[in-house]
Amino acid sequence: MIFINSILLLGALGLVFGTFLAFAAKKFEVKEDPRLTKIMEALPGVNCGACGYPGCEAFAKAVIKGEAPKDGCIPGKRQGVPEKIKEIMSE
């Protein structure tokens, strides 16, 4: 009988904590700007720092905030990155 009670108690605790975690995940979900992923896909992804930021993601965030110029990615200029970023930002 103790074995069955232990299993029921563990199952109930798992259900309660699982429900709490699901609620907390939805409540504290971090909303990310969809333009960030589009700009990250447009960038070459070399994380060289030539733009003055510590990586492509930091550069993309700065472009979205308006702190960095759209043509700041030096390696991406030949690939047409500034035009792609301008197109993404105008959407």
Secondary structure, DSSP 4 states (H G I P E B T S, - for coil): -HHHHHHHHHHHHHHHHHHHHHHHHHHTPPP--HHHHHHHHHS------TTSSSSHHHHHHHHHHT-S-TT--STTTTTTHHHHHHHHHH-
